[in-house]
Amino acid sequence: MLCPRCNRPLKSKKSIERGIGPICKKKQAYEEFLKNQMTIFEVLDDGNDHDTLQDCR
């Protein structure tokens, strides 16, 4: 069985059960984490365009 992400053979029983290799699983989890991150400006967004932190006072 091959890893769907990197196309390398899956060697361990756990990787075969998961269907993805351990390195690719970590990379995938990190990418999902980054997708869900918000900037402070998104949190505090009040419709104004904040170019600097001084504008937020």
Secondary structure, DSSP 8 states (H G I E B T S, - for coil): -B-TTT--B--SHHHHHHTS-HHHHHHHHHHHHHHT---HHHHH--SS---SGGGG-
